[in-house]
Amino acid sequence: MVDQITVFLENSEGRLLALCRCLGRAGVDMRALTIAETSDYGLVRIICNDADAAMEALGEGGFSATKTKVAAIAVPNRPGGLSELLEALDGLGLNIEYGYCFSTEAGQAVDVFKIHGGAQAAEAAFALEAAGFKVLSSEDLA
């Protein structure tokens, strides 16, 4: 499991730039970024090298942010890799709230899922490890 930062960002010109400047000045290196939009604001989800430093910088910069655990899973970087991962989870009755993917510098594909409930997330991690997938830690992505 890794730490993910979620920033609530107004839908206005320059706000994403201000967010990225804030993190860059704090020495935070983003590994993944995704944006979900509502009519009034965006949800910017970030995986970075130092979630604690990111939270501190965002607080000092006046941004509203939360930190949560998500499952980051190394997946074969080829067609069908995500299907194999989902097959390993099939039948567990999981509630996957959202997901996204990214690649590491080494070319490793990583799929990220927010799984509802700590017990379900632990069960998913166990099932994935048993199926041969690597559930990544924050240190794996630092």
C-alpha positions in Angstrom: 0.0 0.0 0.0 1.2 3.5 -0.8 0.2 7.0 0.4 -1.9 9.1 -2.1 -2.5 12.8 -1.7 -5.8 14.2 -2.8 -6.0 17.9 -3.3 -9.3 19.8 -3.6 -8.6 22.4 -6.3 -10.9 25.2 -7.6 -11.7 25.0 -11.3 -9.9 28.3 -12.1 -7.0 29.4 -14.3 -3.6 28.8 -12.8 -4.6 26.6 -9.8 -2.9 23.4 -11.1 0.2 25.4 -11.9 0.2 26.8 -8.3 -0.2 23.3 -6.9 2.7 21.9 -9.0 4.9 24.9 -8.1 4.2 24.4 -4.4 5.2 20.8 -4.5 8.2 21.4 -6.8 9.6 24.1 -4.4 9.3 21.6 -1.6 11.3 19.1 -3.4 8.4 16.7 -3.9 8.7 14.5 -7.0 5.3 13.4 -8.4 5.2 9.8 -9.7 1.6 10.0 -10.8 -1.1 12.6 -11.1 -4.7 12.3 -12.1 -7.5 14.8 -12.1 -11.3 14.2 -11.6 -13.6 17.0 -12.2 -16.8 18.2 -10.7 -18.7 21.4 -11.6 -17.0 23.5 -8.9 -13.7 21.9 -8.2 -11.2 19.2 -9.2 -9.8 16.3 -7.2 -6.1 16.0 -8.0 -4.8 12.6 -6.9 -1.0 12.4 -6.5 1.5 9.7 -5.7 4.9 11.2 -4.9 8.2 10.4 -3.3 7.4 12.0 0.1 3.8 12.2 1.1 4.5 13.8 4.4 6.6 16.6 2.8 3.8 17.1 0.2 1.2 17.4 2.9 3.3 19.9 4.9 4.0 22.0 1.7 0.3 21.9 0.7 -0.9 23.0 4.1 1.6 25.9 4.1 0.5 26.8 0.6 -3.1 27.1 1.6 -4.3 23.9 -0.3 -6.9 21.6 1.2 -5.5 18.0 1.0 -5.9 14.6 2.5 -3.7 11.5 2.6 -5.0 8.0 2.1 -3.7 4.5 1.5 -4.2 3.0 -2.0 -3.1 -0.3 -3.5 -0.3 0.1 -6.0 0.3 -3.1 -7.9 3.1 -3.9 -10.3 1.5 -5.3 -13.5 3.1 -6.9 -16.6 3.6 -4.1 -19.0 1.9 -5.8 -22.0 -1.6 -6.2 -23.4 -3.8 -8.1 -21.0 -1.7 -7.2 -17.9 -4.6 -5.4 -16.2 -7.0 -8.2 -17.1 -4.7 -10.7 -15.3 -4.7 -8.5 -12.2 -8.5 -8.2 -12.2 -8.9 -11.9 -12.7 -6.8 -12.4 -9.5 -9.4 -10.2 -7.7 -12.5 -11.7 -9.3 -14.9 -13.2 -6.8 -13.6 -11.4 -3.7 -16.6 -9.0 -3.7 -14.4 -5.9 -3.6 -15.7 -2.4 -4.0 -13.0 -0.6 -6.1 -13.9 3.1 -5.7 -11.5 4.3 -8.5 -8.3 3.5 -10.2 -5.6 4.7 -12.5 -2.2 3.6 -13.9 1.3 4.9 -14.5 4.7 3.7 -15.5 7.9 3.9 -13.5 11.2 5.2 -14.9 12.2 1.5 -15.4 9.2 0.9 -17.5 7.2 -1.0 -14.9 3.4 -0.6 -15.2 1.7 0.2 -12.0 -2.1 0.0 -11.4 -3.5 2.0 -8.5 -6.8 1.1 -6.8 -8.7 2.7 -3.9 -10.4 -0.3 -2.3 -13.2 0.5 0.1 -12.5 -0.7 3.6 -9.3 -1.7 5.3 -10.3 -5.4 5.5 -11.1 -5.6 1.8 -7.8 -3.9 0.9 -5.9 -6.4 3.1 -7.7 -9.3 1.5 -7.0 -7.9 -2.0 -3.3 -7.5 -1.2 -3.1 -11.1 0.1 -4.9 -12.5 -3.0 -2.7 -10.5 -5.4 0.6 -11.6 -3.7 -0.7 -15.2 -3.8 -1.3 -14.8 -7.5 2.3 -13.6 -8.1 1.7 -9.8 -8.2 3.8 -7.4 -6.2 1.9 -5.0 -4.1 4.1 -2.0 -3.9 5.1 0.1 -0.8 5.9 3.8 -0.7 9.5 2.8 -0.5 9.3 0.9 -3.8 8.2 4.1 -5.5 10.5 6.6 -3.7 
